[in-house]
Amino acid sequence: MSGAFAVEHDDGVVIVTFDLPGEPVNKLSQAIIAEFDAVFSAIERDITLDKTGAVVIISGKPDSFIVGADIDEFLSYKTAAQAQEASAQGKSRLDVLEKSHVHVVAAIHGACMGGGLELALACQYRIVTDHPKTVLALPETQLGLIPGLGGTQRLPRFVGLPNALDMILSAKHIRARKAVQMGLAEEVVHPSILKAVAIRRARELAMGSMNRRAPRLGIGARLLGNNPLGRTIVLSRARATIAQKGRGNYPALPAAIEAVVAGYAPRGQGFATESRLFGEMAMTRVSRQLIDVFFATNALKKDTGVEGGGPAPMAIPRMAVLGAGFMGAGIAAVSAQSGIAVRLKDVSREQVGHGLAAARDALRERFTKRHVTRQQYEDQLSLVAGTTSYEGFHGVPLVIEAVFEDLEVKQKVLREVEPLLRENAIYATNTSTIPIAEIARAAARPERVIGMHFFSPAHRMPLLEIVVTPQTAPWVITTAVAFGRSIGKTPVVVHDNPGFFVNRILAPYLNEAGRLFDEGVAIEDIDGAMLDWGFPVGPITLLDEVGLDIAAKSGAIFLKAFGARLEPSSVMERVLGSGRLGRKNRHGFYAYDSKGKRQGVDPSVYDLRERRGGAANVSKGEIQERLALAMVNEAMRVLDEGVVRQPRDGDVAAIFGIGFPPFRGGPYRFVDATGAESLVRRLEAIGRTHAGRFEPAGGLVRLAGSGGKVYT
């Protein structure tokens, strides 16, 4: 064993096993790349001497190949020149691998990401396993960076310009069979024979019985990538796409395109351009914020939800879901995807049938996208059973209630179900705003009642708010968190209060959007301003998506709990009164076609606002400031009240739950980046015109006075 690399021989083939000591996954750093270079150079000398052999590179980790670069190292760079030099050095070592007379096979099982894929692209042959955990990707743009080890230069040669741009700009994950179809890999095998096949292919390459395969680009890819006119068309489309989606907020996206374009210049120029741009991107504030979000998300994966770790979680092999509506069906589907047997209950066979159909559609989505095989899809589908009775409920350790958002209804269901459950069963309620303690008043064992707030659609949205009351037992918390993680969610534990965290900070944001509408601001201007600020959808669009009836019900709860400060805008009552519910009945602020596809603003909705005159003279900057600062100020109040355990949790919840712009780091990192003193001044200025809603939160005022930061 030489550090991270073990070397063994098999009849003329050298097997290099990468197994980074003390780490669950393999990561690349400058030191690791230098070590690999030394190991490979020694192998190359030995092979040259005896004129035999080839090399297989394989991982010693059970579920991953190489997950990318060591992100900690990125934070050590103090200047763009340092980052550029690190990129250039790493790339030069991979160039040696690519140009070597030695035949190198990459045997890939599990995640092959970032620098791991760039290393594989420098090999002569790639074999991937047909396993759900085997994915290939260049995700650097998600960290505000670009590939820095030759990815922007080599990838287009293998998969063509359109596919390469798609992978780099979207960070798309490519599964094994798709990788072979695209030309990203040469062969797909079962994991059990990966090493044996890789050794055989390496030997065949060395003996000349199999030639190195040239990239197998389709006619379309060749036409679009190999001539100037075709490239112009592809690049124009790519620039238009990032302009629409990124809106200028993510500088790594145009930088990645620039690096790819440079690859069509004389060889060497593209690699130099990639290193230069990698260095520049590594020093941007956007990249630092996105890396902070990455670390925060990873830290949450290890958080049990209880200080000190807490009790071991209870296993959840089966469960029940009460309510076969859209949310209940989504919860059932996402649980079945993870191998959990689900009983989906509702009051009538018709409703159960609708729920089973919705669950089936959600599960089929992954099959259609080839994320699972037909057998896996059918196995998952068989795990969801429908029922109109409580038969069998005594055996389930977890019940998730997803009935109508009404306190009395939820309490009634709890009273019905609890006596039928075993004593250590957990009862979770899926509610977006109703305090869990109020629901738990109907329970004989309130310590086993907890909130699990799934976001819609439940089978897609990554966030799961775990809402705890002072009575919730620690083992119930750890079990809920572990369950959420097991079904692929990012659980964030918050303390009970109306709206919890996400909807609490969303309320003033949506309220302010309604007031701007009533003041005469066009819907397109409101939504467009917040898209430019970085949200994935505008606030008026979000209201239509959530459902105007749901938003109104939540607004009433907030008004009762917090008074005039969170009073909903009066437009909601008028819009609802006109029969508009949003997308669900294809009639909201926007118009929809028969399939529910949005068509544009419904002009008749303007007849419902208070101001009937011309367009209001409100600038884009004022729209952004009123909406964004309303949300950030409320987030500071929530932090003061202890609703979130720490700022990290709130930032991740805001990003994953409502799409707070990731490049801004979340509401609390936004406070630190902007400065508390500046925010207090801006809130006070807005408050002089719009009294009662923008009084700076106490914690924000304290930070402004001390010059402190949220993240200490």
Steps between C-alpha positions, in 0.01 A plus 500: 500500500637838405286754681164510324597257222553125516677330207461134405580293192293249306686332215637815341223735612562747780199574720508833682243519778417848628388487864545830683584415863256615767242627252167346393558606139792570269577867435769665291736763639831633377681259732294201384548587132876534559503161676308342214743655253794347686333157514406509132843623392661209684260254336566654160877455545459138605268421208744666260777274624320169453287604198184354653201608697223748531334677792157482665394781732230392745358630828537330836181665625183290490262753346705760313785542254622858553248762617705796380743747646561565867285813541694607810799561275303750292450714810875509561563699182565865579534625145375410154860431400530230768185327381610532137837342579335211686280435199791515258713263707221245538422519131863444401505177703184376329657591165777253580235234561319578174813507282667197657586198288359295788141383455291618795149375582277683750277251686214713631248396763298761689532876479753625245477874537697812412872428512422128512332517160777724368754235603290230333482706179882502491502117502480295181198288596214536747282224644199587717277282714130467444410611852276783630793657683712523186463851362740720305489879516692826493320692779749785541261772385281416801790630711547809287805346331581337167676166443868562565676180393423504128129417513395787274757385244470121500127454555386648162731252323319208661136605504480787251457870561123504577523218756817641653347843552187342645704298750723787604238774523229293669727267704284216364558153641553234233420141586696201376307391191448858389874560543575219255239626254652848511860384462593597855589136574576200282338219694249427776525191725360357820690623809606147592711461185629857465855428606531180298368660181721808549810278532399306189446819297830645618679181393326502161600861443862425592513195273344687210203263470272797572564853382431821688155612402459841344211707636175382339328828420171497317455678169318788669773549758768496231313750284433736788841478663745454216422804291484869589137550395379206707696616802358849463145363515570280804687773689231757424235272647713427805559869568128572464417220744736619772388860451141391563571265792801660664403863427861607538524381861733205438822614329631143474243419231629742232856424614443130432375579150805719439729215607324252272524741207873541561536125457437539129805726468849350448567232763632641825314829481181342630672339798666828593169685471328241719763540775482879487122503523503238776726730701275800443184311597661360817532855635143614439259562787248281318734201518576555869130518583419187300785311666368607841159361401670176392671463838181588688304239309764235568504588870123455516542146365674409826263689731265280705279793596585464870790662684772249577364248251203378704349150511536255212217531247235233460497307173208577265451201266129578451267792560152638440389823334164653589353695211537388138501850353786651303730535802415162650558322170833680456613400850400140430693499171821647637492252790445202269797614291715428804357154555248586772161327489214753516130471584323797339163566668206721414126497570379366165619256238481773238738725693734211572496414131594856406782490756639171372489635145688814605760291685538278195555806278767634736681165504471462122673835456829350621452195278427718197820694566686165530604563857364155587440180306153365424546236769597763758201712398263207535654403835451855630145511371418177684602664830206744491164355603171688533240461774185663634539347847753508783565127473870426545584837654603340829811363333642821352763702690420824314178667388512819294177696489447708186133594521329834438678803647252562780573475873173333595529242222858417596413466867203275416718267292763486775236400758375225268837352416710523815314229700557255212878544494761321701635696796832593339354605165581851378218721375621767256280772360570660164387860541643818357393754764291353786705476822574139588428559869141592415453178303672299776245621758275224366766234574522270800876475432602849375869416542464273195338762280730689264469718192630384162446783256555368148515750217298462182547291295614265777680257270719777352559775755813429708413672829322341797427722800499292819292703746547426870309620805634523857331164564645309203715209619865504381474149349201618298711787362798280408268247336320767296832645384642158410180410315510825302860438403422139401242618243744747346389819672705766675341515846522827695380501861306812603309589813124527495335830413241607240650444155814341650800649315450493123139616480555748782767689305308453175186670634623864504662447159172390342302763691722774363459363147123529542531859618716590201232350276235713675719808457485455124822311423469256210521130586776448244704775668459350848589148390774615264670709767529203737614269222779749434578504875553125477179319597401209270142628471339834575274551804176532300581182310570333834161604635332335203710186547432470873129564453331826592267321743796348686678837507189669639457237773865540600464876498216482753718290732786750476269795565364334813847412627701811412252780446509779247868452414413179312153599389440364148448743217132569438527389138495133604141524622385666179684258271370199689151646495511503122541122500872495425708228669811510283634215291279241675184636333690660208386844609720732702716806447615315190295321234552129432416264217297179537811309615589757765785659305542867578412730209572846636339755728120499498421867419166483679673454836601868491133591544524359853770726640442813702682737272326523164723760337808457285815312585669600825837670486689246711851411390634147477743579780220610732299185424802283578583689817149493644449130435847368582548708814154407627608136486850553642370716786248230594778242489689705760189509722470122469865462600443727802209279606704181474277343235812379315777344704774679310537726193629212288166322527306808396721568199470144370124493565446829315702384199350151476147592607421822312794550268672785683784581257782254578764741375394734783559222752160512671343782704758494782806494276331778303486706822872445558592576138290818488570621853249534782547875529423551131190281524369687804535831315319363196218351707453826689486692171234266359310513827463877478286448189343168591446516872442197721666230291870577481610567856846341522515178702663529840784265413578700187512824700735339754733381227498845342592658833786260571627462146450125541390225265241225514771238441744553782 
